[in-house]
Amino acid sequence: MKTRNYTFSRELVIERSWPFFMDLTVAVGLLAGFYAILWIAKFWFSGAIPEVQIYRSPSHLPLYAFYSTVRIFVAYLLSLGFAIVYGYTAAYNKRVEALMIAILDILQSIPVLSFLPGVMLAMMSLFPSRQIGIELGAILLIFTGEVWNMAFSFYSSLKSIPRELHEACSINRFSRWQRLFQLELPFATIGLVWNSMVSVASGWFFLMVCEMFPVGSRNFRLPGLGSYLQTAAANGDTMAMIYGLITMVLIIVMTDQLLWRPIIAWSDKFKFENVEASVRVTSPVLHLLRNSNLLATLHRTTFTPISESFYRRVAQRSERRFTLEAASPSRRKPGSAVLLIVVGIFAGAAIVYAAVRAILLLHNIHGNEVVALFEGAGMTFLRVNLSLLLASAWTIPVGVAIGFHPKLASITQPLAQIAASFPATALFPVILLALTHVGLGLGIGSVALMMLGTQWYILFNVIAGAMAIPSDLKEVADIFHFSSLQRWKTVILPGIFPFLITGLVTASGGAWNASIVAEYFQLKDKTLTTTGLGSQISAASNQGHFPILLLATIIMALMVVTINRLVWRPLYRLAETKYRLEG
């Protein structure tokens, strides 16, 4: 009998040891995450320190970076949950859809600094003796800079789901939960992923504002990368700023490789197409997670039984509901109508009370101040639209090129993430000095800063739209040898149109929001301003002039809502009807 002799070859060593190292890596990551949660909980539930001393030594940067990263991603998780709930409710409730979208328009147009006094005072009142009150205030401020584009993206995706997919769910009697997890979330995943990236980038953009700010006579300063950069800029410490920016770049690159790249590769399977794409996005981290024995065991023994039990209960409840509806289709619950009426009355009373208080607060504003606010609104309106025009001119072709070529995306995406997350306020002194050198001032410089903060909304949505175009449409264009103009007219622009409108809407609101730092800039002991609504809001916030702050915020919200109603809403309806992708 012949026996086989196994050699201790290199391939055998790799084959046996590689799964062990993958499991070890995953286990170390899970332990590190658990320890990070304990550390941040210990800090948040300690005694409140409203104004923490910020050290400019590089040795403090790892801890500051950790605190800032936690704030941004906690705010992101809140934004994701809000976007799904709000977008779902607005998309499937015709009675409140118009009102909810109008509210969303208003909220996305309100600058971060306008939320600041109320949010911080409310959080400090809820947790007067704990650090968590101040932390939640900063997180909610970051939340207001991250959430709106994600809500618009999810709402737009739900409105553009092909009709035959809805019909398939109805034929198979899917419950709402089954529709959400098996149709709506998968269909909206690509748009949500790319808007998540730009939301986190927006969080980094406003980090310096959200971690170190005055509220009336009080100053708040949290330990973090944003306050470190702002302290370094205020003291003219160039080396500290360089160290802080290098740290931020390293965090962004690590986030891209460890988080966004695996998520993009995973989300590629949700593309709505009839022919499988020849080129797929890949990620070593996703490969590691998919081939980890530890995670596979955890999924098999924990998540799979839980999900199966959940779907079983949902199916049984759905069957009972269909049976009851067939037996008594006109049966209604009288108590639900009464509850809605009571809730509506209380909500209306609260709105009327708040409106009366606001009118009383505005009573002390003089006529010349109102005229100045409207003049500033006109100047900011011109800068916002100029920045949108200039941003669209380069982001649309570049976004399409990145979305059509996965290899190019693997190179440019980290660069775009770094550029989008880079705090434009750190670059602004250099830009301002260059513009002053050639005879231009803050008026033109503010347009550049608005572009730095808002062009990424358009770019990332265009990339998502280009990636979502089915591969079979691209192949048809290749087979029939479409010219570049024909491709743009028949495939590219119709395919990206819903995503492009979402990007333009959120970029417009973002440009108005960015005006608070673009038109009012503090450099060492100087305060540079230009005529505009953003500068008036920043000045009113710093001086604690709440009537002016309220009126300026109302004017900005009304202008944004008017533009959305006259321009963006008709384009949204066009995207939902003419440019909806049907199978």
N, C-alpha and C positions, 0 to 999 in steps of 0.2 A: 504494500500500500504506500502510495506516494504522499508524502507530507509537504505542506506548503510552509516555507520559511518566510516570516515577515521581517522585513528590515526596518530599522528605526529611521525611516526616511523623513525628510523635511516636510513633505506634503502631509504625512500622517500626523506629525506633531502639530502642524497648523490646523488640520481638520479636527483634532481632538481638543486643542487648547483654545481655539478662537471662540466657540460658544461660551466657554468659561469666562474669558476676558470680557465678552459682551455683557454677560450677566453681572460680572463684578462692576463694570462701568455703570450699568443701570442701577445697581444697588447703592453704589456710592452717590449717584445723583439723587436718589430718593432720600438717603440719609442726610445729605447736604440740604435738601429742601426742607426736611423736617426740622433740622437745627436752625435754619433761617427763620422758620415760622416761630419757633420758641424765642429766638433773639428779638425779633420785631415785636412780639407780644410783650416781652419783658420791658422794652423801651416804651411802647405805647401806653402801658398801664402804670407807668411810673408817674411821679409828680409833674405837674405842668410847668414848663419853662418857656414862656412866650418868646423870649429873645435870647437865643443861644449864641454864645460867642463862637465865631467862625475863625478857625486857624488856617493860615495860608500855607502851612507846611505840607509838602507832598505826601508825608506819611499818613495824613488824615484822609487822603482822597479815597482809599478803598472803602472806608466806612461811610463817607458821604455818598459815594456812588451807589453803595448798597441801599441806603435809605431812599435815594431818589428813584432808583429802579423799582423798589417795592411800591412807592407811591404811584408811579406811572402805570404799573401793571395792575394794581388794585383798581385804579381809576378805569383802566381798560376793561377789566372784567365787569365792573358796574356798567360801563358804556355798552358792552356787548349784550348783557341781559336786558338793559333798557331798550336798545335798538330792536331786539327781537320782539319783545312784548309790544312796544309802541308801534313798530312797523306792521306787525300782524294785525293788531286791533284796527289801525287806520285802513289797511288794505281790505278787510272783510266786514267792515261795519259802515254801510253807506250813509247812515244817519249822522255819524260823527266824523266821517272821513275828511270832509272839507274843513271842519273846525280843527281837527287834530293836525292837519297839514299846515293850517294857518298858524297854530300855536308853535309848531316846529319851525316855521319860517321866522317867527318872532324870536324864539329862544336862540336860534343859531346866529341871529344878528346882534344879540346883546353881548357886548364885550366882556371878557373875563373880569375886568376891574369893576364892572357894574354889578356883578354877582358878589364881589369880594366883601363889602361891609356886612350885608345881611347874612351871608354864609358863615363868616367867621364869628360874628356875634351870636348866631344861633347855636353853632357847635360849642362855643365856649360856655354858653348857658346850659347846654345839655350835660357837658362834662367839665364843670368848673375847676376841678382839682386834679385832672388827669391829662397827660400829654395827648391821649387819643382824641380829645376835642379839637386841639389845634391841628393834629394830623388829618383828621377827617375833613376839617375845613380846607386844608391844602389839597387833599385828594378830590374833594368835590369841585374845587376850582379847576383842577386838571381835567376832571370829568367834563366840565362845560366846554373845554377846548377839544375834546376827543369824540364826543358822542354823536353829534348831529349828522355828520356825513355817513356814519354807519347806519343810522336810522333811515336816512334817505335811501341808502343803497339797498337795504333789506326791503323797504316798502316798494321801491322800483322793481326789484327782482320778483316780488310776489305778483305785482301787476302785469308782468310780462311772461308769466308761466304759460306755455302753450296750452290751448284749449283741450287737446286730446289727452293730455296728462291729467287734467282735472276730471275729464270724463272717465278715464281708466280708474281713478280713485273712487268715483261714485259707483261705477259698476261693481267694484270689489268691496263696496261698503266700508271704506276706510273711515276710522274715527278721526277726530281732529288731531289727536296725538300721532296717529299713524301718518296722516297727511304731513304733519309738521316734520317728523323725523325721516320719512321716506320719500318725500317730494319737495317740500318747500325749503327746508334747510339745505339739502343737497343742491337744489337748483340755485340757491342764493350764495353758495359757499365761495365761489371764485370772487364775486364782487365783495363779499364780506371780508375775505382774506386780504385783498389789496387795500380796501378801505381801513382795515385794522392796522395795516402797516403805516398808512398815512396818518391815522389817528394817534398812534404811538409817537410818530415823528412830530405831530403837532403838540403832544404832551411835552416832549423835549424842548420844542420851540418856546413854549410859555413857562418852562420850568423856572427861569430866573424871576419871573413875575410872581409865581405862585409860592415860592419858598422864602421870599424876603419882600415885605411890603408894609406900608403904613396904613392904619385905619384911624383916621382922625388924629388924636394925640398919641395913639399907641403904635408901637412898632412891633411887628412879628417877624421872627427870623428862625427858620428851621434848619437843622443840620442836613446838608444835602449839596449836591453838585451845582445846582442852580444858585444857591446862596453863596457858595464858594466862588463861582465865576463872577457874580455880581459884586462881592466884596473885593475880589482882585481887581475888577474894572474900576470900582470906586476909588481904590487906593493907587491906581496906576501901576500895579504890580504885573508887568508883562510876563515874567517867567511863571508866576502862579497861573495866569490865564492860559499860557501854553500847556502847562501840566494838566489843567482842568480840561482843556479841549482834547488833548491826547487821550485822557481817560474816557471822555465821552465817546470818542471815535472807537476806542477799543470795545466799549460796551455795545455800541451799535453793531460792530462787525461780529462780535460773539452772538448777539441776539439774532442777527441775520442768519448765521450759519447753524446755530443750535435750535432756533425756533422757526423763523419765517421760511427758510429754505425747505425744511422737512414738511411744513404745513402746505407750502405751494406744491411740492411734489405729491403730497397726499390728496390735495384738492383737485389735481388734474384728472382724477378718475370721475369727477362729477360733471365733466364737460358734456353738454348735450349734443351728441353726434351719432350718425349712423355708421360711420367708418372709423376704425381705430386709427389714431394719429401714428405716423411713422416715427416721430421723435417725441420722447417723453422727458419731462423734467425729473431729474434724479437727485437723491440726497443720501450721503453716507450715514447721516444720523438716523434718517427714516429706515434705512436698511438695517441698522443696528437694532432699532426698536422692534422692527417686524420679526427679526430673527433671534430675539432674546427669549430664552427658555423661561426666565423668571416672569416676564410680562405675559408670555403665552399661558403659563400655568395660572397666573393671577386672573387673566381674562377667562380661562376655561372654568375655573372654580368659583369665581365671584361675579364678574360682570355678565357672563352669558346666562347663568340661572336667574339673576335679577331681571335682566331684560326680557327673558322668556316669560317669567312670571308677570311682569308688567303688561306685556302685550296680550297675554292670556286674559288677564282681568279686563283690559280695555276691550278686547273682542267680545267677551261675555256681556259687558255693560252695553256695548253697541248693539248687540243682538236683542237685548231686553228693550232698549230704546226703540228700535225699529218695530218690535212686536207691539209695544204700547201705542206707537204712532199709528200703526195699521189698524189697531182696535178702536182707538178714539183719536182721530186726527185733529179734532177741534178742541181738544183738552188743553186748558191753559192754567197756569198758576197765578191766581189773583194777587198773591202776596208780592210777587216780583215787581209788578207794575207800581204798587204802593211804595215799595222800597226805592224804586227809581225816582218816583216823584219826590219822596222825602229827601233823598240825596241831592236831587236837582235843586230843591228849595234851599238847602243848607249851602250848597256850592254857590248858588246865585247870591245869597245873602253875604257870603264871604267876599265875593267879587265886588259887590256894591260897596261894602264897608271899606275894602282896600282902595277902591276908586275914589271914594270920598276923602279918605286920608291923604291920597296922592294929590288930589285937587287942593286940599288945604295946605299941603307942603309946597305946591307950586305957586301959591297966592303971593308969596313974597318976592318973586322974580320980577325985575324991572323990564320995561319994554325994550330998552337998548340991548339987554342981555339976550332976549329972545331973537332979536334981529341978528345979533352976532352968531347965535347958534345956527340959524338958517343959512347964513353966509358960509359958515364952516361946513355945514352939511353939503352945500353945493360944491365946494372945493374937494371935499372927500369923495363925493360922487364921481367927479371927473377923474380923480386919481385911481379909484377902484376900477372903473371901466377901462382906463388906459392899461393898468396892470393886467387885467384879464385878457385884453387884446394881445399884448406882448407875450404873455405866458402861453396863450393858445397857439401862437404862431410857431413855437418850437416844440411844445409838449405833444401835440397831436401826431406829427410825423415821427418823432422819436419814440413815443409810446407804441405806435403801431409797429415800428421796426423791432422793438424789444419783444412785444407780444407775439410776433410772427416767427421769431428765431429764438428758441429756448437756449441755445448755446450763448447767444449774445446776452440773453436775460441773466444767465448765470454769472456773467462778468459785470454787467451794468447795474443789476439790482442792488448789490451791496453798496456800490458807489452812490446810487440814487438814495438809498436808505441813509447813508452818511450825510449827503447833501441836504436831504429833507429834514433830518433830525438836528442838523447843526444849528445852534441858536444864532439867528441872523443878527440879533443885537450885538453879538460878539464881533461880527464882521462889519457892522455898521460904521464904527469909527473910521475904519480904513476907507470904506466907500465914501463916507462924508468928506474926509480929507481930500480924496481924489477929486470929487465933484467940486469942492471949494477951490481946489487948485486950478481948475479949468473955468471958474467963474460961475458955477451953478451952486445952488443951496439946498436946504432941507426939503423944499417943495418937490424937486425932482428926486432927491434921495429917498423920500418917503415912498415913491412909486417903486423904486428898486427894492426897498425893504418889504413892501407888500407882495411883490413878486416872489421874493425869497421865502415868504411864509405861505403862499397860497398856490403857486404853480404846481406843487406836488399833488394837490387834490385832482387836478386835471390829468397829470401824467399817470398816476397810479390807476385811475379809473379807465383811462384809455388803454393801458396795458391789460387790465382785467377784461375789457371788452374785446380786445384783439385776441387774447388767449381763449375767450369763450366762443369765438367764431368756429363752427364745426369744421373739421378737417376736410369733409367731403366737398364743402363749398369752395375751399381753397384749391382742392384738386380739380374741380370743374373749371375754375378759372385758368389753371395750368393747361388742362386738356384743350380748351378752346383758345389758348394763346391770347388771353385778354391783354390789352395794353395797360399801362399804368393808370391812365385816366379811367378806363373801363373798370379796373379793379376797385378803384376808389369809389366810383359811382354805384356799382352794383353789389359789391361784397363788403368793402371795408367800412365806408361811412354808414350804410344801413346796419351793419353788424355791431358797430361800436356806439351807435346813436344813443340808446338808453343809458349806457355807462357814461358817455360824454356829457349828457344833460345833467346827470347826477354830479359829475365832477365840476361842471360849471356852476351849478347852484351852490354847492358847498364851498367852492372857491370864492364865489361872490360874497357869501356870508363870512368866509375866513378873511377876505381882504378888508371888509368893514371892521372885523374884530382886530385884525393886525394894525389898523390905523391908530390904536391906542399907544403902540410902541413906535410906529413909523413917523408920527407927527409930533411926538413929545419925547425927546431923548436927553438923558442926563449923562454928561461926560465929565468925570472928575467933579469940579465945583461949578460947572456950567450947565445950564438947562437950555437946550436948543428946541425951539418950537416953530411951527408954521401954521398958518390959518387952516383949520380943519376941525371936524367934529371929534375926531380921535384925540387931538391935543386938548380940547376942552374937557373931555371926559377924564383924561389922565390928570389934568390940573385940578379939576373938581374933586377927584378921589384923593389926591395928595393933600389938599387943603381942607378936606372934610366938608365941602360945600354940597350937601346932599340934594337940595332943590335943583341946582344946576345939573348935577349928576343924573337925577331922575329925568328931567326934561330932555337932556341930550340923549339919554338912552331911549326914551320914547320916540324922539324924532328919528333916530337911527333905525329903530325897529319898524316904524311906519314906512320909511323909505324902502327898506329891504322887502317888506311884505308887498308894497305896491309894485315894485319891480318883478317880484315873483309872480304876482297875479297877472300882470300885463305881458310878461315875456316868458318866464320859465314854466308856468303852469300849462299854457297851450302847447309848449314843446313836450312836456311830460305826456299830455294826452296823445300827441302825435306818436311818441315812442311806444305807448301802450297799444295803439291801434295799428298804424301803418307799418311800424318796424318791429312788431312782435315776431319772434322766431316761432314758426309753426313747423311741425314734423310732416 
